[in-house]
Amino acid sequence: MRAREACATAMMTAACLAASYALVGVPNVTLMDFLVFASGLLFGSKVGVSVAVLTWAIYGTLNPYGFCLPVFIATSASETIYGLAGGLLRRSWGPSWPEREKLAWSAYRLGVLGFCLTALYDLLTNIAYAYAFGVPLPIALACGAYFALLHELTNAFFFATCTPALARVARLLGPSELGLARGREVVRSGGT
């Protein structure tokens, strides 16, 4: 991992942890998922996945709600879908992603994407919960439906409303700072 990616990983992991602990009193409302997605979108899938794994390695171990190994593994693995999705979207949009599409359309699509990714995340973690505690899967899904829907709707909101800020950051930093230059390595004086 290059120095830029290592710094981005460390900073985004710290942001995820700060946001998670700040919102710990509000179950299933978290900025972590969006921040992991933003890590992938701004810096690539490798950084996004690294942020997801490192965040859950710390937050999952020092979780105020307790520790359960199967649920810990499921949440750590499932969180990577946000980083992967951000990285894949970064590749498909390319260097001019903030300017190419109308911001409202991008925000809407990212809101829908956030909802769908979170639905997958909730399904996988509910399956792990059912397995870990010996609860029949339909009962686990039914009991977790309210919390899952809350998680999915708040993530859709965060994905959609945080898009303008993310686009502005990408514009201010420029493609070379985010490593978005295609087909060539970004060269800087003093190099990394």
Long-range contacts (C-beta under 8 A, 24 or more apart in sequence): 1-46, 1-50, 2-192, 3-192, 4-43, 4-179, 4-192, 5-43, 5-44, 5-46, 5-47, 5-50, 5-179, 8-39, 8-42, 8-43, 8-47, 9-39, 9-43, 9-47, 9-50, 9-51, 9-54, 12-36, 12-38, 12-39, 12-43, 12-47, 12-51, 13-50, 13-51, 13-54, 13-55, 13-58, 16-51, 16-55, 16-59, 17-55, 17-58, 17-59, 20-55, 20-59, 21-59, 24-64, 27-147, 27-150, 28-147, 28-148, 28-150, 28-151, 28-154, 29-150, 29-151, 29-154, 30-151, 30-154, 30-155, 31-158, 32-59, 32-79, 33-79, 33-82, 33-114, 33-117, 33-118, 33-121, 33-155, 33-158, 34-82, 34-114, 34-155, 34-158, 34-159, 34-162, 36-79, 36-82, 36-83, 36-86, 37-82, 37-83, 37-85, 37-86, 37-114, 37-117, 37-159, 38-86, 38-162, 38-166, 39-83, 39-86, 40-82, 40-83, 40-84, 40-85, 40-86, 40-87, 40-88, 40-89, 40-90, 41-86, 41-87, 41-89, 41-90, 41-166, 42-86, 42-90, 42-166, 42-169, 42-170, 42-178, 43-178, 43-179, 44-87, 44-90, 44-179, 45-83, 45-84, 45-86, 45-87, 45-88, 45-90, 46-87, 47-83, 47-87, 48-80, 48-82, 48-83, 48-84, 48-86, 48-87, 49-80, 49-83, 49-84, 49-87, 50-83, 51-83, 52-76, 52-79, 52-80, 52-82, 52-83, 53-79, 53-80, 55-79, 68-132, 69-132, 70-128, 70-129, 70-131, 70-132, 71-125, 71-128, 71-129, 71-132, 73-128, 74-124, 74-125, 74-127, 74-128, 74-129, 75-125, 75-128, 77-124, 78-120, 78-121, 78-124, 78-125, 79-121, 81-117, 81-120, 81-121, 82-117, 82-121, 85-113, 85-117, 89-113, 90-180, 94-180, 94-182, 95-175, 95-180, 95-181, 95-182, 96-175, 97-167, 97-170, 98-167, 98-168, 98-170, 98-171, 99-171, 103-163, 103-164, 103-167, 106-163, 106-167, 107-160, 107-161, 107-163, 107-164, 108-160, 110-159, 110-160, 110-163, 111-156, 111-157, 111-159, 111-160, 112-156, 113-159, 114-155, 114-156, 114-158, 114-159, 114-160, 115-152, 115-153, 115-155, 115-156, 115-159, 117-155, 118-151, 118-152, 118-155, 118-156, 119-148, 119-152, 121-151, 122-147, 122-148, 122-151, 122-152, 123-148
